[in-house]
Amino acid sequence: MLIAINFIYSPEVIWFFYPLIGWGIGISMHYLFGLRWVEKELEEREAKAEYRAREMKK
């Protein structure tokens, strides 16, 4: 969509790369913070809970 807007309204200046780079950085950060690091934290909590459950059985 940005490419179409760029070439329709101002074909002499190629500017659509700048918003794409910004959105790419934002989406990448959202992925890293929202999925990867939270997933790792949940796995650590789960491991601690399993350890406590095993200790209580003894």
C-alpha angles and dihedrals in degrees: 000000000000091000091053092048091047095051095042100048105026112011092160092067121051104211105144092096093069098061090040091055091048093049090046091054091046094049091047092052091047090052094048096046098035102042115014103041095038090049091052091049091051091051090052092050091048091051091050091049091050090049092051091048091052091048092051092052091059 
